Amino acid sequence: MDHTIPEVEQASVAIYNSVERFPIRRIYCVGRNYRAHAIEMGADPDREDPFFFMKPADSIVENGATIPYPKMTSNFHHEIELVAAIGKGGINININDALNHVWGYGVGIDLTRRDLQNQAKKAGRPWDMGKGFDKSAPCTALRSVDDVGHPDTGTGSIWIKVNDEIKQESTLDLHIWNTAETINYLSGFCELMPGDLIYMGTPDGVGPVVSGDTMKGHIDGVGDIVINIA
């Protein structure tokens, strides 16, 4: 029996206009971070602190990829999101210093097996199989803060089309918790480290995609993402 320890490739995402890549340590996702989306999911956003779920680092998908329709679902949803990439770690990060911990930003899609997520909710079980499955975290090449600033300090547009029809459309200033507040709050629970990505939550209008569909997402000043479903 061969007991050689297998080599495992470090998960990473592209960096805009560079041959270098950004290594991924963890992927955190903020739940219900747009008021209208929280309401469409049956929650009251005015009564809860932010909460988080995670995706595996190797669930990242390159911009322009074609991915298979995932197994074990018949209700596969798109969720367009701003992605913040952490470049400097810390714990209990002061809100006034939080944005200094961000390396850059990308455009992401939190792909969701909604039927599995809803079943888990009803049973009081974790969401992992509804959220953290293979190829569930498409992301564009990251752009540095020097290039794009901090997008959700302004009113930039965020939207996604499915087969050229707008499905989600909002602005970044409508995050319930902005990037600085999210970093401050999350770093109270666990130490953030370089290589962490934070998917910042999605506007209302989430809905299904099926085989043959093309998703095209956009965030002003950050970029565009295109993902095809095989």
Beta strands, then each sheet from edge to edge (+ up, - down):
strand 1: 12-14
strand 2: 21-23
strand 3: 27-31
strand 4: 51-55
strand 5: 60-62
strand 6: 66-67
strand 7: 76-78
strand 8: 80-86
strand 9: 102-109
strand 10: 112-113
strand 11: 137-139
strand 12: 143-144
strand 13: 157-162
strand 14: 165-171
strand 15: 197-199
strand 16: 207-208
strand 17: 214-219
strand 18: 223-229
sheet 1: 1+ 2-
sheet 2: 4+ 3- 15- 8+ 9- 12+
sheet 3: 5+ 11+
sheet 4: 6+ 18+ 17- 13+ 14-
sheet 5: 10+ 7- 16+
end
